Amino acid sequence: MSDRKTQLDPSAVALLVGLCALWGFNQVAAKAVLPEVPPLVQAAVRSLGAAALVVLWAAWRGIALWRRDGTLPGGLLAGVLFAAEFACIFLGLQHTSASRMVVFIYLSPFVVALGMPFIARSEGLSASALAGLVLAFGGVAWAFAEGFARPAVGPTQWWGDALGIAAGVLWGLTTLAIRGTRLSSAPAEKTLFYQLGVSGVLLAGLAVAAGVPVVWPLSPLAQASMLFQVVVVCFASYLLWFGLIRGYAATRLSAFTLLTPIFGLLFGAWLLDEPVTARLLVALAAVSVGIALVNREPQPRMRRTSSVVEKP
């Protein structure tokens, strides 16, 4: 889109901060009810429930979801990637901590940064922005090394970490699929419906095939968690996210979401009594500085003026 903004304005930054807080808290909310609602069931219910809300929202807004516009191939691809991403997240939460998971899944900005120049050259990053991504990547890698040096959750923590990294790569590929296909010009509601509808069906099929049990009746905590995940996270926050992708440079948006691990760490320590290690704090500090570098306003180049005064 020719009107896509290359810099984030204050309204976009405010929205991103709110989204990062929600996504960080979401990992904690999901893990808190795992004994009652297994991960695949949570993922399927989230997607199918939010897809129904998107249909109702689109009907109320007069947005055509079913019109043929050439977005089907890209929509199916994005939906499959979306399903695989959340399968990795929910399965990984069984083996690693929520605070660690939200660090690893935000490897996605690096996938976007590597792929976007092949889609839109104007969204390539400057040298300082690339340095910011490298710094942020170093912070994430430093946090990941802790899983091998001293597992804090259990002997299978490395498996949960690996699934978190896979989820981050899949999220990045989903963003590239959206920007590299006709979904880039589709309404945010249609893009979200593709992902929720396809992922919901696939994840529900996996849950049924695996014979995943659900504890009935659900406790008030589990009901509140699922309602929050469906309405606030999977419907409202993702709708805002895809709207931002339509209007702003994907590389800067993706890099900014690295704030999410900060919120995930705080919520995980506060609500799940998970350890806050020096390694994670150093990693998060590096990520924060990296975000600032990526989104720093480029300085305009000064034009050279001649020091010679022409005679009249």
Backbone hydrogen bonds, N-H to C=O, Kabsch-Sander energy under -0.5 kcal/mol:
donor,donor_aa,acceptor,acceptor_aa,energy
4,R,1,M,-1.2
5,K,247,G,-3.0
9,D,7,Q,-0.5
13,V,9,D,-2.3
14,A,10,P,-2.5
15,L,11,S,-2.1
16,L,12,A,-2.4
17,V,13,V,-2.3
18,G,14,A,-2.0
19,L,15,L,-2.5
20,C,16,L,-2.8
21,A,17,V,-2.0
22,L,18,G,-2.0
23,W,19,L,-2.8
24,G,20,C,-2.3
25,F,21,A,-2.2
26,N,22,L,-2.1
27,Q,23,W,-1.2
28,V,24,G,-0.8
29,A,25,F,-2.5
30,A,26,N,-2.5
31,K,27,Q,-2.0
32,A,28,V,-2.0
33,V,29,A,-0.6
33,V,30,A,-0.8
34,L,31,K,-1.3
36,E,33,V,-1.2
37,V,33,V,-3.0
42,Q,38,P,-2.5
43,A,39,P,-2.6
44,A,40,L,-2.3
45,V,41,V,-2.7
46,R,42,Q,-2.6
47,S,43,A,-2.1
48,L,44,A,-2.8
49,G,45,V,-2.6
50,A,46,R,-2.3
51,A,47,S,-2.3
52,A,48,L,-1.8
53,L,49,G,-1.5
54,V,50,A,-2.2
55,V,51,A,-2.1
56,L,52,A,-2.0
57,W,53,L,-2.7
58,A,54,V,-2.9
59,A,55,V,-2.2
60,W,56,L,-2.1
61,R,57,W,-2.1
62,G,58,A,-1.0
63,I,58,A,-2.8
64,A,62,G,-0.5
65,L,63,I,-0.7
69,D,67,R,-0.5
75,G,71,T,-2.7
76,L,72,L,-2.8
77,L,73,P,-2.2
78,A,74,G,-2.7
79,G,75,G,-2.3
80,V,76,L,-2.3
81,L,77,L,-2.3
82,F,78,A,-2.4
83,A,79,G,-2.3
84,A,80,V,-2.4
85,E,81,L,-2.4
86,F,82,F,-2.1
87,A,83,A,-2.0
88,C,84,A,-2.0
89,I,85,E,-2.0
90,F,86,F,-2.6
91,L,87,A,-2.2
92,G,88,C,-2.4
93,L,89,I,-1.7
94,Q,91,L,-1.3
95,H,92,G,-1.9
96,T,92,G,-1.6
101,M,97,S,-2.3
102,V,98,A,-2.0
103,V,99,S,-0.5
103,V,100,R,-0.9
104,F,100,R,-2.1
105,I,101,M,-2.3
106,Y,103,V,-0.8
107,L,104,F,-1.3
108,S,105,I,-1.0
110,F,107,L,-1.5
111,V,107,L,-1.0
112,V,108,S,-2.3
113,A,109,P,-2.7
114,L,110,F,-1.9
115,G,111,V,-1.8
116,M,112,V,-3.1
118,F,115,G,-1.4
119,I,116,M,-1.9
120,A,116,M,-3.4
123,E,120,A,-1.6
124,G,121,R,-1.8
130,L,126,S,-2.7
131,A,127,A,-2.2
132,G,128,S,-1.9
133,L,129,A,-2.1
134,V,130,L,-2.4
135,L,131,A,-2.4
136,A,132,G,-2.6
137,F,133,L,-2.9
138,G,134,V,-2.4
139,G,135,L,-1.9
140,V,136,A,-2.2
141,A,137,F,-3.0
142,W,138,G,-2.3
143,A,139,G,-2.0
144,F,140,V,-2.3
145,A,141,A,-1.9
146,E,142,W,-0.6
146,E,143,A,-0.8
147,G,144,F,-1.2
148,F,144,F,-0.5
148,F,145,A,-0.9
149,A,145,A,-1.9
150,R,146,E,-2.7
157,Q,154,G,-1.7
159,W,156,T,-0.8
160,G,156,T,-1.4
161,D,157,Q,-2.5
162,A,158,W,-2.4
163,L,159,W,-2.1
164,G,160,G,-1.8
165,I,161,D,-2.2
166,A,162,A,-2.4
167,A,163,L,-2.2
168,G,164,G,-2.0
169,V,165,I,-2.2
170,L,166,A,-2.4
171,W,167,A,-2.4
172,G,168,G,-2.1
173,L,169,V,-2.3
174,T,170,L,-2.1
175,T,171,W,-2.1
176,L,172,G,-2.1
177,A,173,L,-2.4
178,I,174,T,-2.1
179,R,175,T,-2.3
180,G,176,L,-2.3
181,T,177,A,-0.6
181,T,178,I,-0.5
184,S,181,T,-1.8
185,S,182,R,-1.2
186,A,183,L,-1.1
191,T,187,P,-2.0
192,L,188,A,-2.5
193,F,189,E,-2.2
194,Y,190,K,-2.3
195,Q,191,T,-1.7
196,L,192,L,-2.9
197,G,193,F,-3.0
198,V,194,Y,-2.4
199,S,195,Q,-2.0
200,G,196,L,-2.5
201,V,197,G,-1.9
202,L,198,V,-2.2
203,L,199,S,-2.9
204,A,200,G,-2.2
205,G,201,V,-2.1
206,L,202,L,-2.1
207,A,203,L,-2.2
208,V,204,A,-2.3
209,A,205,G,-2.6
210,A,206,L,-2.1
211,G,207,A,-0.6
211,G,208,V,-0.9
212,V,207,A,-2.0
215,V,36,E,-2.1
216,W,214,V,-0.6
223,Q,219,S,-2.5
224,A,220,P,-2.4
225,S,221,L,-2.5
226,M,222,A,-2.5
227,L,223,Q,-2.3
228,F,224,A,-2.4
229,Q,225,S,-2.5
230,V,226,M,-2.4
231,V,227,L,-2.5
232,V,227,L,-0.6
232,V,228,F,-1.1
233,V,228,F,-1.9
234,C,229,Q,-3.1
235,F,230,V,-0.9
236,A,231,V,-2.3
237,S,232,V,-2.3
238,Y,233,V,-1.3
239,L,235,F,-1.7
240,L,236,A,-1.9
241,W,237,S,-2.1
242,F,238,Y,-2.5
243,G,239,L,-1.6
244,L,240,L,-2.1
245,I,241,W,-2.1
246,R,242,F,-1.4
247,G,243,G,-1.1
248,Y,244,L,-2.1
249,A,5,K,-1.7
253,L,249,A,-2.0
254,S,250,A,-2.7
255,A,251,T,-1.9
256,F,252,R,-2.0
257,T,253,L,-1.3
258,L,255,A,-1.6
259,L,256,F,-1.7
260,T,257,T,-2.2
262,I,259,L,-1.3
263,F,259,L,-1.2
264,G,260,T,-2.8
265,L,261,P,-2.7
266,L,262,I,-2.0
267,F,263,F,-2.9
268,G,264,G,-2.6
269,A,265,L,-2.3
270,W,266,L,-2.2
271,L,267,F,-3.0
272,L,267,F,-0.6
272,L,268,G,-1.4
274,E,268,G,-1.4
277,T,275,P,-0.7
281,L,277,T,-1.9
282,V,278,A,-2.5
283,A,279,R,-2.2
284,L,280,L,-2.6
285,A,281,L,-2.0
286,A,282,V,-2.1
287,V,283,A,-2.2
288,S,284,L,-2.2
289,V,285,A,-2.1
290,G,286,A,-2.3
291,I,287,V,-2.2
292,A,288,S,-1.8
293,L,289,V,-1.9
294,V,290,G,-2.3
295,N,291,I,-2.1
296,R,293,L,-0.8
309,V,307,S,-0.5
310,E,308,V,-0.6
